[in-house]
Amino acid sequence: MLKAKTVARAMILGLAFLCNSCNIPRLIPKIENRAVPTNFNASADTTAAILLSWRDFFTDTALVRLIDTALVNNQELLQEFQEVVLAQNEIRWRKAALLPAARLGVGGGLEKVGRYTSRGAAEEVSEIAEGRKVPSPLSDFNIGVTASWEIEIWNKLHNARRAAVERYLATVEGKNYLLTGLISEIAATYYELRALDNQLEIVRQSTGIQERALDIMKVQKMAGRTTELAVQKFEAEVLHSRSLAFDLRQRIKETENQLYLLSGKYPDRMDRDRRDFLATVLPAVKAGVPSQLLRNRPDIQRAEHELEAARLDIKVARAEFFPSLGIKAGVGLQAFNPKYLTSLPESLIASLAGDLVTPLINRNAIKAEYYSANARQLKAVYEYERSLLKAVLEVSTGLYNLENLEERYQLQTKQVAALNRAVEVSGDLFQSARADYLEVLTTQRDALEAKLELVDTKKEQVQSVIHLYRALGGGWQ
């Protein structure tokens, strides 16, 4: 009869566990969309993109030194390295959770029991019956090892460790993405600095031409061939060019300081190539096909690892609905006097226990975490799709921008050549009294503006190549 009751109780308990484990909310998983266009901008080119390492892509020695300095000193990059270390430690912690936890303990205590308590009265009866006195206060000394272990039944701990590994890989890709951004930003800022240097030199040359024209105007005024108005107009133009030079010097200083910030060092002598900026040529970049972005872009790789980690988190949260099995054990020595600790087997203590636990009532906290894990997974799906869309659009924009800039640069080059000839012709015509001073002044001003715009366009060309190189996933290799 007793055996039948025991079996019935066990069956009821098992059914309770089973019903509780089966009552789990159902979620519909969302699969990310990995489809991308077959090419960029309806181009028929399907040549595979070959991305050079940044050391091969950038050959300017001063720029290479700047990037090397930044890779060592940039504080934002160093912070990202610590994120990688934190993710590594998370893996170690998750891995340790799979193994039994053992602890060694040594303890001692002193206890005085009141004579008129139930325990004190029992000890007094024992003293009378056995004819010996129990020490009071009673000391207690122990030394032993305890261990606990959660048995892996539903792969909860393994999935948590795998999620930690995916997040570690995501931080590595995050570091790579920051690396590509840092290198491209330093390169773009460096070439902006070189463009400003070139513009400052153009302004200086133009100012020199205007000063010589002003001297001619003063001589002609003294000869009565022109008026004071012409002299004042030319002098105002010279002053305008000089003020423009001061503005360029300020922009040069600000750009230099931006490079110091990116390289993580205090201002010093900023080395750079002083040759003609218009002669700058960067290697051609082959765009390849959009599907290559899945492998080359660190931000897409990071989003993919984050998505996989979020899916594993759902499995971990789901396992919380199932019973968990834990085992606890201990072995050691205990006595009221240290000299008895080695008296075996009298001082030997041992314990072994196992428990099977499952939530029965008020599982709202577990459900909330389960729904939250699913929401994080959906968020990761959308982030992955957004990263993929952003990458394709960045490359498409970069390619289109390069084409337009090339056309604009060619037209502006012809414009500058024409205006340079116009400056010479206007000067000759003015000296022969066949053109007035306003034509000379306007031609010189147009030539200066065209030259500055040509340098700006060249700078945009170079920076566009750099941004396309980054958009294709170059720079972290």
Summary of the structure (lengths in Angstrom):
residues: 477
radius of gyration: 39.9
end to end distance: 75.1
largest distance: 142.5
contacts: 1369
relative contact order: 0.15
helix: 66%
strand: 10%
